[in-house]
Amino acid sequence: MTRPEVYDRYPEHTVEVEAEPRRVRVRWQGREIAHTDRARVLREADYPPVFYLPLASVDPDVLEKTDHTTHCPFKGDASYYSLRGDAGTDPNAVWSYESPFEPVAAIRGHVAFDPDRVEIEEGV
């Protein structure tokens, strides 16, 4: 995919993706569901940083793909997963940009977690 024109129209809206040097772990319902030393961190405008973990680093037993989608003019179309476990399901708590725009291509094959629904620890 190419760079969308929105980047030129809104140059003050920055989006950067970098390799995260620290190990990142995600816990949900009291158990570890993901960990990696290959995370990416996305910094967009004045939003809090978002960690993207390789999909392969997530326990596949907790992910359930949904039909929910959203569109970001800076990143592309996001698809979603629900988290499912013994204590129930947390709908659309995980998202992925399967075909992200060129400026954020480094998040392809990675997923992000809603920080209000999981515990995300860095440097563990």
N, C-alpha and C positions, 0 to 999 in steps of 0.2 A: 504494500500500500504506500501511497505517496503522502507527502506532508499536506494536510488540509489547509485551505486558505485562512481558516480561523486563526492560525498562529500569526499570520501577517496582520490580520485585522485587530488582534488584541496582543500586541507585543509585551505588554505589562503582565500578561498571564503566563507565567513560566511553568514548565513541566520538565523535570529532570529525573532520570533513573540512574542509580548507581548501585554497584555491588555493595552489599552490607558486609563489612569485615567480621562482625561478631556473629556468633551462633544465635539462631532465633528458635524459640520453642512456643508452641501454641497448646493451651490446655482448655478443655471444655468438659463440663460436668465432672470436674475433679480428676480428669485423666489427660495424659498427653496424647494429642491427636496429630501433631506434626512437629518436626524439628529438622533443622538443616544448617549447614554452614555455607549455603549457596543462595541465600535470600537476596532480593533486590529491595531497595528502598526508593519509593517514588515521592518526590517533593513537588507539590503543585500549588502555585500561588501562595496564599497565606493559610492553606489548610494544614492540619497536622500531617506529618509523614506517614506513609502507608507501606507496610511490609508486604512484599509479594514473595511467596514461597513456591518452589517447584511443586507442581501437582504430584509428582512421584514421591514427595516427602510427606504427603498427607495420608493417614490411615484411610484406605478406600472404603472400609466398612462404615465410616461415619458420613460419607458423602452421598447425597441423592440429588441428581440433576433435576432442575425444575424447568418450567416453560417461561419463567420470568426473564425479561431482558430490559436493559436500559441503554441509553445512548449518551455518550459524552462527546462533545465536539472536539475535545483535545486528545482523547484516547481511543474512541471508537465505540463499538457495541459490546456491552457486557452481558455475559450469561451467568446464571446463578445456580448454586447448590444449596440445599438445606442440609443441616447437620442432624443426624438421627442417632439416638442412643437409648440406653435403658430407661432414662428419665423423660423420654419424649423427643420431639422434633423441634428444631429451631429453624423456621422457614427462611430461605434466601439469606443466610448468614455469611455466605462465601460467594465471591464473584471472580470472574476471569475474563480477560480480553483475549479471545482466541485468535483474532486477527487485528491486533492493535495497529494504530497508525504508526508510521515510520519513526517519528521522534521518541516513541515509547516502546519500540519493538522488543526491547530487552525483557518486558513482562510477559511476552508470549510463552505459553506453557507453564505459567505461574498462577497462583490464586492468592487472593487477599481475604482477610477475615474481618468481619465487623467487630471493632474493638470494644463495643458495648456488650457483646454477647460471648466473647471468649477472653481468656487471659493470654496476653502476648508478652513474652519475656525475651530480652536481648542479652547477649553476653553470657549465656548459660552453657 
